Amino acid sequence: MLRAKGDARASHLHPEPTGPAQTWAMEKPRVQVVWFKRDLRVVDHAPLAEATAAGPVLPLYIVEPELWQQSDASARQFAALREGLIELDAALAALGQGLIVRCANAIAALESLRAQVTIEAIWSHMETGNAWTFARDRAVAAWAREQRIVWHQRRQFGVVRGLKERRAWVAQWERLMAAPQVATPLALVRIGSIVSEPIPEPAQLAIDDQPCPGRQRGGRVAALALLDSFLGARGANYHRQMSSPRSAENACSRLSLGLATGTLSLREVVQATRARRAALRDAAEPSPQTRALAAFESRLHWHCHFIQKLESEATLEHTHVHRGYDGLRPSAPDAARLAAWRDGLTGWPFVDACVRMLRDTGWINFRMRAMLVALASYHLWLPWQASGAVLARRFTDYEPGIHWAQMQMQSGVTGINIPRIYNPLKQSRDQDPDGAFIRRWVPELAAVGGDWIHSPWQMDASIARRAGVRIGIDYPAPIVDHEQAAREARARLGEWRRRPGMGAQNHAVLIKHGSRKRKVTVRAAPPRVQADLFEQ
Ligand SMILES: Cc1cc2nc3c(=O)[nH]c(=O)nc-3n(C[C@H](O)[C@H](O)[C@H](O)COP(=O)(O)OP(=O)(O)OC[C@H]3O[C@@H](n4cnc5c(N)ncnc54)[C@H](O)[C@@H]3O)c2cc1C
């Protein structure tokens, strides 16, 4: 490979010829490949820093078409990621070497690069992804071993690979989060001979999705602005306003997208939060934000606590962590029920409003995520694997470790969490008392007044006529009677939980996945274990 004319910075990649000219012409640049995955930043990025210290860096992002065809992938996720990639490219280019994008299977991309450069090592952050990325990482690791290329993987979260024992987990999390952030390299050597492919548009990848007009913007600039505004005034009432989707939209941090795509490092968020808490403590006047930020910081801890579950048990994306629950629900969902729930046509206005907000924005708050899952899993008795795939595609902040562990927990199949069967009417009245949220997202009901907005199926014909809605025609009647469905679900689950051998497995799940922050107790029968942290 010949040196680009006039490119002084590339000179040390191409030693002056000492032998015959032909040998020099054949020599390929020797590079450290930094493989960016869900860590789209140059700040607090250990693989980038270490690779830069080892030699010239080739920053690589591989758009893997097959990944984007998985059942949990969506165009909204890719669109947000793409915005992060564009900003990452600019940040890297400012250092001297822009991002090299390849659109291919990971091994094919690395192989084709090897035709142009000598890969001395690969550097990346350890990823706890879905089953597909797990299999891909194993294949890449085997390929790298064959090529005698070392692949260095560094931790960006408080998640431990090969964890044997949960006891010291909290302490290691704390050490990682309290450690100084990794310095950004001052400059990168330009590797002029390698040209990037354009970053494809979502449409070019033919990824399945529905339009998401209110999607949160990806990229580090937007994520930093959110961090700033949240730690400033916006998050002052976080702990009080997180439960209703009306207030949560603004009161929650909205940092999940930045964390899922890695445009922010978790450590920088933890440290910025702690700095703000310290400033509030030192202030003359006590601030309500102190409690808000304490609640927020504990959630940053949960982030890794949940991802650790998937890291420790890769099958939990598809299989019950507690195998005693195998067979509780049918493996094939009732298609009509799943479609009604997915499309926001259950006939419970508040539930449908939440579904439609999620469909159109790619985000909804924790409590509503939990409620949607509970309704799917208990009232509609759908397998969590099917409803989980629908939600995963809808979330722009999809994080497999949090998502699938939460899906199992909210479906009552971990054995170590008390099942929570939400009442859609109570949630409606509690979280949206005047129905403004429902009217915004379910326009069919815009003219329904008073308390009827929560249960329009109870309107008599004349009231319904005045509100201009025909239940069963313009808007559906409830898909099931919620009280009866909840009763049946509770009975089925109770019967299942009392089966022989369930308690012993609860204990095994607790040992493997339970939090060690608090003392946990295991009761004999019925097998109920109070553990973990959960209810918001
Ligand atoms: C069924 C279900 C699926 C979920 N799937 C995802 C997912 O795919 N990706 C995702 O990031 N979160 C998921 N969550 C957790 C939570 O709902 C979101 O993290 C939160 O709503 C994101 O908004 P935020 O950043 O404003 O959160 P904030 O309340 O501001 O919290 C800050 C951060 O803390 C972490 N966090 C907050 N709550 C939780 C929690 N209960 N468990 C673990 N981490 C938490 C997240 O990283 C979040 O960004 C899921 C929850 C449920 C019930």
The ligand as a MOL file (V3000), in Angstrom:
LIG
                    3D

  0  0  0     0  0            999 V3000
M  V30 BEGIN CTAB
M  V30 COUNTS 53 58 0 0 0
M  V30 BEGIN ATOM
M  V30 1 C -40.8550 -4.5970 30.5560 0
M  V30 2 C -39.7650 -3.5710 30.6780 0
M  V30 3 C -38.8330 -3.4530 29.6880 0
M  V30 4 C -37.7910 -2.5170 29.7920 0
M  V30 5 N -36.8970 -2.4320 28.7750 0
M  V30 6 C -35.8910 -1.5440 28.8510 0
M  V30 7 C -34.9500 -1.4340 27.7980 0
M  V30 8 O -35.0270 -2.1400 26.7820 0
M  V30 9 N -33.9570 -0.4950 27.9070 0
M  V30 10 C -33.8510 0.2850 29.0330 0
M  V30 11 O -32.9340 1.1150 29.0960 0
M  V30 12 N -34.7170 0.1660 30.0490 0
M  V30 13 C -35.7390 -0.6940 30.0000 0
M  V30 14 N -36.6360 -0.7870 31.0400 0
M  V30 15 C -36.3910 -0.0440 32.2900 0
M  V30 16 C -36.9890 1.3770 32.3840 0
M  V30 17 O -38.3490 1.3560 32.0750 0
M  V30 18 C -36.2590 2.3400 31.4610 0
M  V30 19 O -34.8610 2.2800 31.7310 0
M  V30 20 C -36.6680 3.7850 31.6760 0
M  V30 21 O -38.0590 3.9190 31.5140 0
M  V30 22 C -35.9230 4.6500 30.6470 0
M  V30 23 O -36.2420 6.0020 30.7770 0
M  V30 24 P -35.2380 7.0330 31.4770 0
M  V30 25 O -33.8900 6.9290 30.8930 0
M  V30 26 O -35.9000 8.3580 31.4790 0
M  V30 27 O -35.1820 6.4260 32.9420 0
M  V30 28 P -34.8140 7.0600 34.3360 0
M  V30 29 O -35.9370 6.7370 35.2550 0
M  V30 30 O -34.4060 8.4570 34.2250 0
M  V30 31 O -33.5930 6.1440 34.8070 0
M  V30 32 C -32.2420 6.3910 34.4260 0
M  V30 33 C -31.6140 5.1360 33.9010 0
M  V30 34 O -31.6250 4.1200 34.9160 0
M  V30 35 C -31.8350 2.8440 34.3210 0
M  V30 36 N -33.1080 2.3050 34.8020 0
M  V30 37 C -34.2070 2.9950 35.1720 0
M  V30 38 N -35.1620 2.1640 35.5970 0
M  V30 39 C -34.6580 0.9220 35.4870 0
M  V30 40 C -35.1780 -0.3650 35.7890 0
M  V30 41 N -36.3900 -0.5410 36.3070 0
M  V30 42 N -34.4020 -1.4380 35.5450 0
M  V30 43 C -33.1580 -1.2790 35.0410 0
M  V30 44 N -32.6050 -0.0830 34.7350 0
M  V30 45 C -33.3500 1.0060 34.9750 0
M  V30 46 C -31.8820 3.0780 32.8130 0
M  V30 47 O -30.5960 2.9200 32.3020 0
M  V30 48 C -32.3250 4.5260 32.7260 0
M  V30 49 O -31.9390 5.1490 31.5300 0
M  V30 50 C -37.6980 -1.7020 30.9520 0
M  V30 51 C -38.6650 -1.8150 31.9500 0
M  V30 52 C -39.6870 -2.7410 31.8200 0
M  V30 53 C -40.7220 -2.8480 32.8940 0
M  V30 END ATOM
M  V30 BEGIN BOND
M  V30 1 1 1 2
M  V30 2 1 2 3
M  V30 3 2 2 52
M  V30 4 2 3 4
M  V30 5 1 4 5
M  V30 6 1 4 50
M  V30 7 2 5 6
M  V30 8 1 6 7
M  V30 9 1 6 13
M  V30 10 2 7 8
M  V30 11 1 7 9
M  V30 12 1 9 10
M  V30 13 2 10 11
M  V30 14 1 10 12
M  V30 15 2 12 13
M  V30 16 1 13 14
M  V30 17 1 14 15
M  V30 18 1 14 50
M  V30 19 1 15 16
M  V30 20 1 16 17
M  V30 21 1 16 18
M  V30 22 1 18 19
M  V30 23 1 18 20
M  V30 24 1 20 21
M  V30 25 1 20 22
M  V30 26 1 22 23
M  V30 27 1 23 24
M  V30 28 2 24 25
M  V30 29 1 24 26
M  V30 30 1 24 27
M  V30 31 1 27 28
M  V30 32 2 28 29
M  V30 33 1 28 30
M  V30 34 1 28 31
M  V30 35 1 31 32
M  V30 36 1 32 33
M  V30 37 1 33 34
M  V30 38 1 33 48
M  V30 39 1 34 35
M  V30 40 1 35 36
M  V30 41 1 35 46
M  V30 42 1 36 37
M  V30 43 1 36 45
M  V30 44 2 37 38
M  V30 45 1 38 39
M  V30 46 1 39 40
M  V30 47 2 39 45
M  V30 48 1 40 41
M  V30 49 2 40 42
M  V30 50 1 42 43
M  V30 51 2 43 44
M  V30 52 1 44 45
M  V30 53 1 46 47
M  V30 54 1 46 48
M  V30 55 1 48 49
M  V30 56 2 50 51
M  V30 57 1 51 52
M  V30 58 1 52 53
M  V30 END BOND
M  V30 END CTAB
M  END
